[in-house]
Amino acid sequence: MITVSGCGAPGNGGGTGAPAPRLAALDERRALDRAEEIIRQAVDGMSPRPTPERMGPAPVGACIARDDHRPDDRVQVTVVYKLTGVPAAEAQNLVRQARDAWLEQGHERNTSGEVDWSTPFPAVYLRTRSDDFWMDAVTGVTDRAKGEGLASLKVTSPCFRPTGTASPTAG
């Protein structure tokens, strides 16, 4: 399964054209707590109820948002969960439920990468309006012939400076 997420460079609203809100106090703990909250918003109302299983390495990594692809001292938090404990044929339904839960929370859809819902393996991409976190709900194929897959949820924070680092004077 492949998940792709992005976030825009600071101040450009994640590429949406609107300025991103200032995140004066975002740090690793707050970013991780917020990412986990967004995951819970999607999973709490799901039926059948999956078991979220955290995947991947440590959640803090280098910022990937620079438009000029140069190194950056900022970091961002990314958490990924696969949803287990439900029939593989429910993957599409879980992705749809995640999308619906996030839209109910007022998050906005990014349709540029959304996969056609007529396929058994859709993907949706959203972002929070208030603090510019990016969310993906995607399916990975476990048995294409049977239309079975595995759903996963991914949340990526905006970039922020690690605690104790100074902001650059030129950028």
C-alpha positions in Angstrom: 0.0 0.0 0.0 1.3 3.5 -0.8 0.2 6.7 0.8 1.2 10.1 -0.4 0.6 13.3 1.4 2.0 16.7 1.2 1.9 20.1 2.7 2.7 23.4 1.3 5.5 25.7 2.1 4.9 28.0 5.1 2.4 30.7 4.5 1.0 29.4 1.3 -1.9 27.4 2.8 -0.6 24.0 1.7 -0.8 25.0 -2.0 -4.4 26.0 -1.8 -3.8 29.7 -2.5 -5.1 30.8 0.9 -2.8 31.7 3.7 -2.3 29.0 6.3 -3.2 30.0 9.9 -0.1 30.7 12.1 0.8 27.9 14.4 2.6 29.8 17.0 3.0 26.9 19.5 3.2 23.8 17.3 5.8 21.4 18.6 6.3 17.7 18.4 3.9 16.8 21.3 1.1 19.1 20.1 1.5 17.9 16.5 1.4 14.3 17.5 -1.6 14.8 19.8 -3.4 16.6 17.0 -2.6 13.9 14.4 -3.9 11.2 16.8 -7.0 13.2 17.4 -7.7 13.4 13.6 -7.2 9.6 13.3 -9.7 9.1 16.2 -12.2 11.4 14.6 -12.3 9.0 11.6 -12.2 5.7 13.5 -14.5 6.3 16.4 -17.8 6.0 14.4 -16.7 3.3 12.0 -18.8 0.2 11.5 -17.7 -2.5 11.5 -15.3 -1.2 14.1 -11.6 -1.7 13.0 -8.6 -2.0 15.2 -6.2 0.8 14.3 -2.6 -0.5 14.2 0.2 2.0 14.0 2.7 1.6 11.2 6.0 2.9 10.3 9.0 4.5 11.9 9.1 7.3 14.5 6.5 9.9 13.6 8.9 12.9 13.4 10.8 13.5 10.2 12.3 16.1 8.0 9.9 18.7 6.5 9.0 17.8 2.9 7.3 21.0 2.0 10.0 23.2 0.6 9.2 24.3 -2.9 12.9 24.5 -3.8 13.8 21.0 -2.5 16.7 22.4 -0.4 17.4 21.0 3.1 15.4 22.5 5.8 15.8 22.4 9.6 12.0 22.2 10.1 10.3 18.9 10.9 6.8 17.5 10.7 4.9 14.6 12.3 3.3 11.8 10.2 1.3 9.0 11.7 0.0 6.1 9.7 -2.5 3.4 10.8 -3.7 0.3 9.1 -7.2 -0.7 10.0 -7.4 -4.3 10.9 -9.9 -6.7 12.4 -12.6 -6.3 9.7 -13.2 -8.3 6.5 -10.9 -7.2 3.7 -13.9 -6.5 1.5 -14.7 -3.6 3.9 -11.7 -1.5 3.0 -13.5 0.7 0.6 -16.3 1.2 3.1 -13.8 2.2 5.8 -12.2 4.8 3.5 -15.6 6.2 2.7 -16.4 6.4 6.5 -13.1 8.2 7.2 -13.9 10.7 4.5 -17.4 11.3 5.8 -16.2 11.7 9.4 -13.5 14.2 8.4 -15.9 16.2 6.3 -18.4 16.3 9.2 -15.6 17.8 11.3 -15.4 20.6 8.7 -12.2 19.5 7.1 -11.8 20.2 3.4 -11.4 17.8 0.5 -8.5 17.9 -1.9 -10.0 16.3 -4.9 -6.8 16.5 -7.0 -5.6 13.1 -6.0 -8.9 11.3 -5.2 -9.3 8.0 -6.9 -12.6 7.1 -8.6 -15.2 5.6 -6.2 -16.3 3.1 -8.8 -13.1 1.2 -8.3 -12.8 -1.1 -5.3 -9.7 0.7 -4.1 -10.4 4.4 -3.6 -8.3 7.1 -1.9 -9.3 10.4 -0.4 -7.2 13.4 0.6 -8.3 16.1 3.0 -6.8 18.9 5.1 -7.9 20.7 8.2 -8.9 24.2 7.7 -7.9 25.5 11.1 -4.4 24.2 11.3 -3.3 22.7 7.9 -2.9 19.0 8.8 -3.2 16.7 5.8 -5.1 13.4 5.9 -5.2 10.5 3.6 -7.6 7.5 3.7 -6.5 4.9 1.2 -6.9 1.2 0.3 -4.2 -1.2 -0.5 -5.0 -4.3 -2.5 -4.9 -7.7 -0.8 -6.8 -9.6 -3.4 -7.6 -7.8 -6.6 -9.7 -10.7 -8.0 -12.0 -10.7 -5.0 -11.9 -6.9 -4.6 -10.4 -7.1 -1.2 -8.1 -4.6 0.4 -6.7 -3.0 3.5 -7.6 0.5 4.6 -5.1 2.9 6.1 -5.2 6.4 7.5 -2.4 8.9 7.4 -2.1 12.3 9.0 0.8 14.7 8.4 1.3 17.9 10.3 2.4 21.2 8.9 6.2 21.8 9.2 7.5 23.4 12.4 10.8 24.1 14.0 11.9 21.7 16.6 11.9 23.0 20.2 15.0 25.0 20.9 15.9 26.0 17.3 15.8 29.6 16.2 14.0 30.8 13.2 16.3 31.9 10.3 16.6 35.6 9.6 16.6 35.0 5.9 14.8 32.4 4.0 
